[in-house]
Amino acid sequence: MASAAAIYILEANKSEEISISVPLTKNKYEKESLLGYQETAKLEWKKSLQGACSLQVPDETFKFLYITAIHTMVLHSPGEVYPGPYIYRRFWFRDAAFILNAMLCVGLKDRVKRALDCFRARQTAQGYFLSQEGEWDSNGEALWIMRQYCEMTGNVPPKEWKGSINKAGRWICKKRLSANSRSPHAGLLPSGFSAEHLGPNDFYYWDDFWAVAGLKAAAFLCAASKDKDEAVYFENESQALLQSIDRSLKTVRERLQRPAIPASPYRRLDSGAIGSLAASYPLRIFEQNDPRVLDTADFLLKNCLVHGGFFHDMTHSGINPYLTLHLAQVLLRAGDARYFGLMTAVAKLASPTGQWPESVHPRTGGGCMGDGQHVWAAAEWVLMIRNCFVREEAGRLILCSGIPQVWLEKSQTIRFGPAPTSFGDVHISVKPQ
């Protein structure tokens, strides 16, 4: 995609150092020296990263990828959030939910609030948060990240969000199919293409899990706004949807003769089952040791790994860094030490500049899907590091559950913070002795 070239003559056995600065906007230094541009850039970066959570670990690669990932997220959130700089420079609620959650977890709270305030402009009169037609997960994702923001900052929902929250929650309720039929999809959301990498149109559990989380979020946000009747209504609706999911999963268990959760009630177990892990991570709808989640993870570990990463053979046809980290998050939550092997595999997939494509070709190591700088992948690396140090679980704060033994053996101080949590900001320092 080069649009220009700069050519330099290099002499044999003689080193050269070349610095290039490309100003992206006009500023007061435009007529002054190159140093003026550089200083302006430094000041702007310092301002944008103010309050960001710092990391100190005895693994320079992990640290470099963490720092780079934060810069990547800042670059792609000028107002709305974008998952890539070129062909992905458009808005998806799905990508935004994960990216904004990562930004929130490293302390970029004002930037998250600015992006959340853009959501209402994409909501239809019926309450549908529309980024792409035919995707039924967006309302759940929008409501969930609004709740995350309020929980992590301790703020009540702004008044201008109230009408949007109520409409979004009721849209989910109206969108559900009738629960009175005997079909495996009774009471679930309609068939759609959802997260399009799961396959052709189907009744995806991914959509339903996000809908449950969205309704619970709506209940939380309404309660925070002192709207008790709406809070009770949405909580009851979330439970009703969860009951429909449980009934559907019982029929699936009988068909598959195992508790694992396929992508939809009508699918065999395949790599699309990765979407069903959302019930554990990030939504925590199911317990960390739920046999349905663990059996799904076990299937994926045994059947879908290539070079230590999750190989997705639908649409992507490559090793997916962020979905590999979804699997790692489920293992971390369950106390399974195999999470670190998946993290290490993802780190090895990164480019020398600390970036991941959406999907990596297993032979070339280059990208085979999406932009070469995929922001959802960067966000998942940040969230993975954060959850290794601190994460919430059923009204508790879990500290240092993902600190690997290899870091402790180096006898160096390990630090992370200030890390926003739903209990307040946390500083963590580990001194191996």
C-alpha positions in Angstrom: 0.0 0.0 0.0 3.0 2.3 -0.4 2.2 5.7 -1.9 5.7 7.1 -1.8 9.3 6.0 -1.4 12.4 7.5 0.1 15.7 6.0 -1.2 19.1 6.3 0.5 22.5 5.2 -0.7 24.2 3.1 2.0 28.0 2.7 1.9 29.5 -0.7 2.6 30.7 -1.3 6.2 29.2 2.1 7.3 26.2 2.5 9.5 23.6 5.2 9.0 20.8 6.4 11.3 17.8 8.1 9.7 14.9 9.7 11.6 11.7 10.5 9.9 8.8 12.6 11.4 5.5 12.9 9.6 3.2 15.6 11.0 -0.4 14.6 10.7 -2.0 17.9 11.5 -1.1 21.6 11.1 0.1 23.2 14.4 1.9 26.3 15.6 5.2 24.6 14.9 4.6 24.1 11.2 7.1 26.9 10.2 9.7 26.0 12.8 12.1 23.2 13.1 11.6 19.4 13.1 12.1 19.4 16.8 8.9 21.4 17.2 6.9 18.7 15.6 8.6 16.1 17.8 8.0 18.0 21.0 4.3 18.5 20.1 3.9 14.8 19.5 5.5 14.0 22.8 3.3 16.4 24.6 0.2 15.0 22.9 1.1 11.4 23.7 1.9 12.3 27.3 -1.5 13.9 27.6 -3.3 11.0 25.9 -1.6 8.4 28.2 -2.0 10.3 31.4 -3.2 7.9 34.2 -2.6 4.8 32.1 -1.8 1.7 34.1 2.0 0.8 34.0 3.5 -2.7 33.9 6.8 -4.0 35.2 7.5 -7.7 34.5 10.7 -9.7 33.9 9.7 -10.3 30.3 10.6 -7.5 27.9 8.5 -8.9 25.1 5.3 -9.1 27.2 6.0 -5.5 28.5 6.7 -4.2 25.0 3.5 -5.7 23.6 1.5 -4.3 26.5 2.8 -0.7 26.0 2.4 -0.9 22.2 -1.2 -2.2 22.6 -2.2 0.8 24.7 -0.7 3.1 22.0 -2.6 1.2 19.4 -5.9 1.7 21.2 -5.3 5.4 21.7 -4.5 5.8 18.0 -7.8 4.2 17.0 -10.1 6.0 19.4 -10.2 9.6 18.1 -13.9 9.8 19.1 -15.6 6.6 18.1 -13.5 3.4 18.3 -12.2 1.6 15.2 -10.7 -1.9 15.1 -8.2 -1.1 12.4 -6.6 1.8 10.4 -7.6 0.9 6.9 -10.2 -1.6 5.8 -11.4 -1.8 9.4 -11.6 1.9 9.9 -15.4 1.7 10.6 -17.5 1.1 13.7 -18.6 -2.2 15.2 -20.3 -2.4 18.6 -18.7 -5.8 19.1 -15.1 -4.6 18.7 -15.9 -1.4 20.6 -17.1 -3.3 23.6 -13.8 -5.2 24.0 -11.6 -2.2 23.1 -13.3 0.2 25.4 -13.2 -2.4 28.2 -9.4 -2.7 27.8 -9.1 1.1 27.8 -11.2 1.3 30.9 -9.1 -1.4 32.6 -5.9 0.6 32.1 -7.3 3.9 33.3 -8.2 5.8 30.1 -11.6 6.5 31.6 -12.3 9.9 30.0 -11.6 8.5 26.5 -14.0 5.7 27.2 -16.7 8.1 28.3 -16.3 10.1 25.1 -16.7 7.1 23.0 -19.8 5.9 24.9 -21.4 9.2 24.4 -21.3 8.5 20.6 -23.4 5.3 21.0 -26.8 7.0 21.1 -26.3 8.5 17.6 -26.3 4.9 16.2 -29.4 3.8 18.0 -32.6 3.5 16.0 -36.0 4.7 17.2 -36.9 1.1 18.1 -33.9 0.9 20.4 -31.5 -1.2 18.2 -27.9 -0.2 18.5 -27.1 -0.5 14.8 -23.6 -0.8 13.3 -24.4 -3.7 10.9 -27.8 -5.1 9.9 -28.5 -8.7 11.0 -26.3 -8.7 14.1 -28.2 -9.3 17.3 -25.3 -9.0 19.8 -24.9 -5.3 19.6 -27.5 -4.2 22.2 -26.0 -6.6 24.7 -22.5 -5.3 24.1 -23.5 -1.6 24.3 -25.3 -2.1 27.6 -22.6 -4.3 29.0 -19.8 -1.8 28.4 -22.0 1.0 29.8 -22.3 -1.0 33.0 -18.6 -1.7 33.0 -17.9 2.0 32.8 -20.2 2.9 35.7 -18.9 0.1 37.8 -15.2 0.8 37.2 -15.6 4.6 37.7 -18.2 4.6 40.5 -20.3 6.9 38.4 -24.1 6.7 38.0 -25.3 6.6 34.4 -25.5 10.1 32.9 -29.1 11.3 32.6 -28.8 11.5 28.8 -28.2 7.7 28.8 -31.4 6.8 30.6 -33.8 6.7 27.6 -31.2 4.9 25.5 -30.7 2.2 28.1 -34.4 1.5 28.5 -35.1 1.3 24.7 -32.1 -0.9 24.2 -33.2 -3.4 26.9 -36.7 -3.5 25.7 -35.5 -4.1 22.1 -33.8 -7.3 23.3 -37.0 -8.5 25.1 -39.1 -7.9 21.9 -36.5 -9.5 19.7 -36.6 -12.8 21.4 -38.5 -15.7 19.8 -41.5 -17.3 21.6 -40.5 -19.6 24.4 -43.6 -21.7 24.0 -42.4 -24.0 21.1 -40.5 -27.2 21.6 -37.7 -26.3 19.2 -34.1 -26.0 20.5 -34.1 -22.3 19.7 -37.4 -21.5 21.6 -37.0 -18.3 23.6 -33.6 -17.4 22.0 -32.8 -14.6 19.6 -33.6 -15.1 15.9 -31.2 -16.5 13.3 -28.6 -14.0 12.2 -24.9 -13.8 11.1 -23.9 -12.3 14.4 -20.1 -12.4 14.8 -19.8 -13.3 11.2 -16.8 -15.5 11.7 -19.0 -18.1 13.4 -20.5 -19.2 10.1 -23.7 -18.7 8.1 -26.9 -17.5 9.6 -27.9 -19.5 12.7 -29.3 -19.2 16.2 -26.0 -18.3 17.8 -25.5 -18.8 21.6 -23.0 -15.9 21.3 -26.0 -13.5 20.7 -28.0 -15.0 23.6 -25.2 -14.8 26.1 -24.6 -11.1 25.2 -28.4 -10.5 25.5 -28.4 -11.9 29.0 -25.5 -9.8 30.0 -27.1 -6.7 28.3 -30.4 -7.2 30.3 -28.5 -7.7 33.5 -26.5 -4.5 32.7 -29.8 -2.6 32.0 -31.1 -3.8 35.4 -27.9 -2.6 37.1 -28.0 0.8 35.3 -31.7 1.4 36.0 -31.2 0.5 39.7 -28.2 3.0 39.8 -30.6 5.6 38.4 -33.2 4.8 41.1 -35.6 3.3 38.5 -36.6 0.2 40.5 -39.5 -0.9 38.4 -37.4 -1.0 35.2 -34.5 -2.7 37.1 -36.8 -5.5 38.3 -38.3 -5.9 34.8 -34.9 -6.3 33.1 -33.6 -8.6 35.7 -36.6 -10.9 35.4 -36.2 -10.8 31.6 -32.5 -11.8 31.9 -33.5 -14.8 34.0 -36.2 -15.9 31.6 -33.7 -15.8 28.7 -31.1 -17.7 30.7 -33.8 -20.4 31.4 -34.4 -20.7 27.6 -30.7 -21.1 27.0 -30.4 -23.8 29.7 -33.4 -25.7 28.1 -31.7 -25.4 24.7 -28.4 -26.6 26.1 -30.0 -29.7 27.6 -31.3 -30.8 24.2 -27.8 -30.2 22.8 -26.2 -32.3 25.5 -28.5 -35.2 24.6 -27.6 -34.9 20.9 -23.9 -34.5 21.4 -23.6 -36.8 24.4 -21.4 -34.3 26.2 -21.9 -31.0 27.9 -19.9 -28.8 25.5 -21.6 -25.8 23.9 -21.5 -25.6 20.1 -22.0 -22.4 18.2 -25.8 -23.0 17.9 -28.3 -25.6 18.9 -28.1 -27.2 15.4 -24.3 -27.3 15.0 -21.8 -30.0 15.7 -18.8 -29.1 17.7 -16.4 -27.1 15.5 -14.1 -24.1 15.9 -17.2 -21.8 16.0 -17.8 -23.1 19.5 -15.2 -20.5 20.5 -18.1 -18.0 20.5 -19.9 -19.9 23.3 -17.0 -19.2 25.7 -18.5 -15.7 26.1 -20.6 -17.2 28.9 -17.4 -17.4 30.9 -15.2 -14.7 29.4 -15.9 -11.9 29.4 -19.5 -12.1 30.7 -19.1 -14.4 33.7 -22.7 -15.6 33.3 -21.6 -19.2 34.1 -19.4 -20.2 37.0 -15.6 -20.5 36.3 -15.8 -24.3 36.7 -19.1 -24.8 34.8 -18.7 -28.2 33.1 -20.3 -26.9 29.9 -17.7 -24.2 29.5 -14.7 -26.4 30.5 -15.8 -29.2 28.1 -16.0 -26.6 25.3 -12.6 -25.3 26.1 -11.2 -28.9 26.3 -12.6 -29.6 22.8 -11.0 -26.5 21.4 -7.7 -27.2 23.0 -7.6 -30.8 21.6 -8.9 -30.0 18.1 -8.3 -26.4 17.1 -4.7 -25.5 18.1 -2.0 -24.8 15.5 1.5 -23.7 16.6 0.0 -23.3 20.1 -2.7 -20.8 19.0 -6.4 -21.2 18.2 -6.8 -21.9 14.4 -10.2 -20.8 13.2 -11.2 -22.6 10.0 -14.3 -20.5 9.3 -13.8 -17.2 7.3 -10.5 -16.4 9.0 -8.7 -19.7 8.0 -5.8 -18.8 10.3 -4.5 -18.5 13.9 -6.6 -15.9 15.6 -4.7 -14.0 18.4 -7.7 -12.5 20.2 -9.8 -15.7 20.1 -6.7 -17.5 21.4 -6.7 -15.1 24.3 -10.4 -15.7 24.9 -9.6 -19.3 25.4 -6.7 -18.4 27.7 -9.0 -16.1 29.8 -11.4 -19.1 30.3 -8.5 -21.2 31.5 -7.2 -18.5 33.8 -10.6 -18.0 35.3 -10.8 -21.8 35.9 -7.3 -21.9 37.5 -5.9 -23.9 34.6 -2.2 -23.2 34.1 -2.4 -23.8 30.4 -3.5 -20.2 29.9 0.2 -19.1 29.9 1.1 -21.4 27.0 -1.6 -19.7 24.9 -0.4 -16.2 26.0 3.2 -17.2 25.0 2.0 -18.4 21.6 0.1 -15.1 20.9 3.2 -13.1 21.9 5.2 -15.1 19.3 2.7 -14.2 16.6 3.2 -10.5 17.0 5.1 -8.5 14.4 8.4 -6.9 15.2 6.5 -3.6 15.8 4.2 -5.3 18.3 1.1 -5.7 16.2 -1.2 -8.6 15.3 -3.4 -9.0 12.2 -6.9 -10.4 12.9 -5.7 -13.8 11.7 -2.2 -15.2 11.1 -1.3 -17.5 8.3 0.2 -20.7 9.9 3.0 -21.0 7.3 4.1 -17.5 6.5 3.4 -15.9 9.9 1.8 -12.9 8.2 -1.7 -11.8 8.1 -4.5 -13.6 6.3 -7.6 -11.6 7.6 -8.3 -8.0 8.3 -5.8 -5.2 8.9 -2.3 -5.9 9.9 -2.9 -3.7 13.0 -5.9 -5.3 14.6 -7.1 -3.3 17.6 -9.3 -6.0 19.2 -6.2 -8.2 19.3 -4.3 -5.4 21.1 -7.2 -4.9 23.5 -7.2 -8.6 24.4 -3.5 -8.6 25.2 -4.1 -5.7 27.6 -7.1 -7.4 29.2 -5.1 -10.7 29.5 -2.2 -8.9 31.3 -4.6 -7.1 33.5 -6.6 -10.2 34.5 -3.3 -12.0 35.4 -2.8 -9.3 38.1 -6.3 -8.4 39.1 -9.9 -9.5 38.2 -13.4 -9.5 39.6 -15.2 -12.7 40.4 -18.6 -13.0 42.2 -18.2 -10.0 44.4 -14.6 -10.7 45.1 -11.3 -9.2 43.9 -8.8 -11.9 42.7 -5.2 -10.9 42.9 -2.2 -12.3 41.0 -3.9 -15.5 39.9 -2.1 -15.3 36.6 1.5 -14.5 37.7 3.5 -17.4 36.1 6.2 -19.3 38.0 8.8 -18.3 35.4 8.4 -14.6 36.4 8.8 -15.4 40.0 12.0 -17.4 39.5 13.7 -14.3 38.1 13.5 -12.7 41.6 12.6 -9.3 40.2 9.9 -7.0 41.5 6.7 -7.2 39.5 4.3 -4.2 39.4 1.0 -3.3 37.9 -1.1 -0.2 38.5 -3.0 1.9 39.1 -5.5 -0.6 37.8 -9.2 0.4 37.9 -11.5 -2.3 39.3 -15.2 -2.3 40.4 -13.8 -2.0 43.9 -11.6 1.0 43.2 -8.1 1.6 41.7 -5.5 -1.0 42.8 -1.7 -0.9 42.9 0.0 -4.3 42.9 3.7 -5.0 43.7 5.1 -8.5 44.0 8.5 -9.1 45.5 9.6 -12.7 45.1 11.5 -14.0 48.2 
